[in-house]
Amino acid sequence: MGKQLLQLSIKSLKRRWREITRACITTFLAVFFITGVLLFQDNMYQWQRAANKERFGDWFVMETNTTVPNPAIVEHPLLDGYTVAESAMKLYDAKWQSYNLYVGYMSPEFLEQSYIDVEVGRMPQSDDEIAMDWNTLLKMGYSSELGQTVTIHYYSDNNELDKSKRTSENYVLVGILESYTDIWKKGNYLPGMLVTKERYDAFNNNGQNFFIHKLSDDVKTDDYKLIFDNIVENSKSSPRYNDYLYDYKPWGTDSVYNYMYIVVMIIGIAAITYQLITYKNSRKNAYRIMRGIGAENKQITMITLMENLLILVISGLVGILFAAFIGKVICVFIESNMGIIFYRVKWEILLKGFLSIVIAVVVEQLVGRLLLLKDILVPVKKVAVLSESPAIIKVEKRLNRHNFTRQVSFRLTKTNGVKVNVGIRILSLGVCAIILFCGLKIQDAYEQYIYNDSREDLVGYYVNGLKLPTHIPGYFEFERIDGLTLAESWRESDAEKQEALRYSSVMIDLLKLPTQDEKRRLIYNDLEEQAYISLGGGKYAQRYFFSVYESKYAKNADTHILEGIPDRVVNTIEGVAGVSEVTYSTQETQRAWSWDGMSLKNMAATRLLISPNGEALPPYCDTYMFVTEYHNPTEELYRRLSKYIDADMEDYEAFAKGEQILVLVNTNAEDKYDESISAGINIDYHYYGAKVYNASDYPYYEFMNKKGVMEDYRELIKKTVYREEMFGACASPKVAGVVYLTDEIKADLKDLVVNYGYYTAIASTELGNTLCDNQNKLVEEYLGEELPDEARCEMKYNRIAVKYDLSASFSATHNILANYCKENNILISSIAEEKEIFRTELINSILRYGITLIAVMVINVLISAIITMNRLEARRSRVQLLLRSGADRSRVQHIFMIEAVRESLWCIFTMPIVLPVQYLLCTRATKETKSKKHFKIIMAGVGIVLCVVICVSVVALAMKSKNEEAIAETATNKDDVYTGDTIEEFEENGEKFYRESTEDLEIIYRRFDKNVISKEKIAEYEPTRLKYGGGTIVGGNVCLMGLHILNVFQEEPVRSIELTIYNAGAYFASGRQNLDGRKTYYKLCDSYTADVSSDVLGTMYMIYQLQDCRPVVENAKEASIADKAIIQADITYKDGSTKTEYLGLGSYQGMHCNWMEMYRLEVEE
Amino acid sequence: MEVILRAEGISKTYHAGSVDVPALKKCSVTFKKGEFAAIIGKSGSGKSTLLRILGTMDQPDGGVVEIDGENVIKMNDKQLSAFRRRKIGFVYQDYSLFPEFTAYENIIMPLALDNKDAVESEVDELLEHLEIAHCKDKFPSQMSGGEQQRVAIARAIIAHPAVIFADEPTGNLDAGSAEIVAKMLSLASQKYNQTIIMVTHDKQMADYADRILTITDGNVTE
């Protein structure tokens, strides 16, 4: 291109700035749109990740129980520094009950890395000041008022066994921090109450440090767990992994993102191409003139390219920058609200934005080349066409004033040619079909979402920490001996020996389960503490029970209806973003049932004995014995259950009153259904138990004890609840239907039942109320008056059902809730993941098909606009002719609009958009000044409205996605605050451990790795022989060693066993608390030998008694060393042969006390 | 005078659906250098068709066109473009000026396309002769129809082509302006020894020409 031509071209651009600007706007908007969507995609992920960091802290691994960080972890190439928090003293309430919270110190760096912000007030600056997180504040029962005095109670040196070390101090509350102790993984071990560094140092403590290590920002992977495993392997330690943050998969699947990207690019490129074509059309005349005066194709192409590049490059760049800027503005707003930083602009996104321009240019050039190719074949004719060839039309009808508009329109349409007309209609039809298809897909996904959305996403129940066996009441027969009381007669009877069999399979045959009739024939004797059944003929029934506990096949009960979810937990759950509804109900597992026809054999009771030796016990088995779910008895619920209820038993009123239940029977441990329950029978719901000694794990006892009235009512309870709990029926609902559970039924009822038992009932809350009332009445009848309020039990809600809304998909709601429940002792079952599939599928469908729909509509509108503009251009002379002939502008517009309407009818969905666009173009073409102004005003108005809508939508989205912290305004009742046990299995130096924490004690158990022990290790310990009969038994402290030995050898023909216990001086710690507040510890201190007789039963039995020792250890944690005990069993078989075996004694969560498990060891030479 | 344009046996038939319209029937015509010729005929007689063929804007179905000794029918697109720049000037009925360029810039456009520098004095002189010197820096929207058409004439002349073709140059002008334009064409032809072939349906305009050809039903007669 010559210099002069170049100069003229530049001048032309300058002088046509308005036209150029219009062209630039289209490109700007298209690139802005593409870049904006791509930035949205990328930063949505970043936002969610940042939101999770803000919630769970920006750390990858956390070291605890160490004074200095592990060098291998510190120096790990993928980790990026660490900060430290220090935990000092454990905190107690005024009654010296542990809160399971700590006071300590957090460095400012730790706070910053953890995103732990001070919400109210400030951090402590002097030694008498304190700051707490919300969870700690509420758990301790304080209000949010700054300046109030906070009293803390702790044991100096952290030795809770030494009352002389009890210390109370007052501090001034100066700050409240965002909750983290109930949010972070194991957050309750972090100090929830913070003091100054100086004050922390002044604590004389054996606290622990927390080192949190950050992952380098450069690390990008789909599997962070691999990195963690590598760190563990390299460091040979066991840090904690922040799976709450790193294992969470943010919303958005790759396929949707890719699809969005492709569609967005298509739309953007189409828009830019459209602009290029439009611009080219507007320059047609100029190019025609240039061709006429001798311009070469090459020259025209260069000029076109130069103009377009100038337009595209500048406006494209501005579009990209503006998108990045707007994105930054929006994200700054979100970041400031959420206190996180996440916005980033990747260069790949900018490149993709620019790529769309390049592709559009290439596409347009290709189209131009194709057209030019046609020109080259007949160049002269093409260039020389200054006026159109006349079209010869077969005149069907003559024009007259009646049919003028229609005929003119019709004939003009014909001038398009058949191919064009048919092509336009086929295109419209295609667009219509695509829109319909997309709409149907979205509707389908929506309907599935609605159907599944009606069910709760998450159900959970609050585990209050008690672990009770389920006692199935039965009895042994005995004869009354003249002159002796029933109790004395029992003790003299042979049947007493049967008592020893209660943990054996023999018992299952011997123990009788009373009928309901028999149960009603109880004898109460003031001299006796328990009730007997008179069987007639001088025979009586000594009540006994078959206990289901610690079996591989059955789970200990852990919920009852007298304790509910703490208010602070409820408030937090309700406040989580993405939660739309929370409903409450009650679930219990700690109630025994009985019914006529009940049989231990049908219940596969042999499998329900304590786990056999050598088998690894899972921390929790899956199946409870008896479960009842108490629900609000709505008609909707009953309708849902009625498909499982016998038709002749349907009675909604009875169900609502609590007189009817639906029973779901699981396969038993032998994989068979117990058919002894049938519709129409009554099931006795037994009273809650309350042993009066050492009975902290009985619900009624716990309830009374917590209320502080147990001492007042102890005797009363002995005579009432204690007597009645075995055989008395607290309520006897009728069975409306029996369902044998299958996987399908379980899935169908998953939102109603969190964890199935072998026997599960769905009942009305009224039944629960009745049970509480009857429990109260039992005591009141004897008392002769009403119990005071503090001693009356009532049903509490311990079960939640949560529904999420659509935003849950990108608010990480399930992740937050599931982890929060885990930290706060709520066991959950969730169809959230299934629902999430439908929710995600709905969002994906909306995105995928919605974007397709929009894209197709936009393209259809664009194409229609291009066709219309070309048509108007081609018919300009006709338009002028009509106008000069005296036609009104409106008539001319009408003529064109008839054609437009006929065409747009082929795609009715886009008609509302296409017709107005065509109308606007038409009015412009008729050059009506007013309409031009109107056009500009309308387009400007549409543009402003669109901008406002987009901005409002973005802001609304940002506001809705903001995580709101739940803030309780009032202090909660301390009595409602309770945290139960958690169990964590972990490894240290290749050995397996359990860590169990209760309210008052943290116990670490160790198992022998792989049940292999070396003789060397055995030799390390001093052997002790255990003597039979040594010591005294207090209360129910029967050592269970016999049971365990029994289970090891029960199938073998053993005549006698002599036990040698190594390291018998060690202690087993019990996590339970006695009535007088002391802990109970068991000490193996005597050797034992026992004769084994196989005469009576064909197998062996033993009775062991161990000396019960009151606390003698200084530090309760040392008690955990007891599990190093090894037992050498020298066995003599019936045939005279002998054998020596070694048994390991590990610790686990036991029945009355959490202490022992026994299993065979392999001994390495 | 030498023959500057020779057309022999030019035929052109238009096909519209099933109807064939013969616009030209083996026309033969020659034009001499410096000649101002007018081709008149009724509407639909084929005069515009003939002009477009002679002016290389269209291809005949048969025949030969030689301009300045070169057979333009056999030229390719590139050759034709170059030929048009240097040897042909065209004046359209609708002026066909670039609205964003001034009169001066419109005039020098063919030179710019040919990568030649314009001599401003030459352009000024041309503007003077055409009595549009005052329009030198005006945009077409600021000029009357007659002035615009004279600018178009100047653009056609500036490269000193072999032939200038004018297709109804006065068709969009009032009588006064038409007369001026016709005079200017005649003047240009005399002054620059320029061959001008004008198509018109107006006999009065044709009278300004040195030679009048009549085209009737596709045949050319003197």
Interface residues (C-beta under 8 A of the other chain):
Chain A: G2 Q4 L5 L8 K11 S12 R15 R16 A286 R288 I289 M290 R291 G292 I293 G294 A295 E296 N297 Q299 I376 V378 P379 V380 K381 V383 A384 L386 S389 P390 A391 I392
Chain B: Y14 A16 G17 V19 R52 G55 T56 M57 D58 Q59 D77 K78 L80 S81 A82 F83 R84 R85 R86 I88 F90 Y92 D94 S96 L97 F98 E100 F101 E105 I108 M109 P110 L111 A112 L113 D114 N115 K116 D117 A118 R155
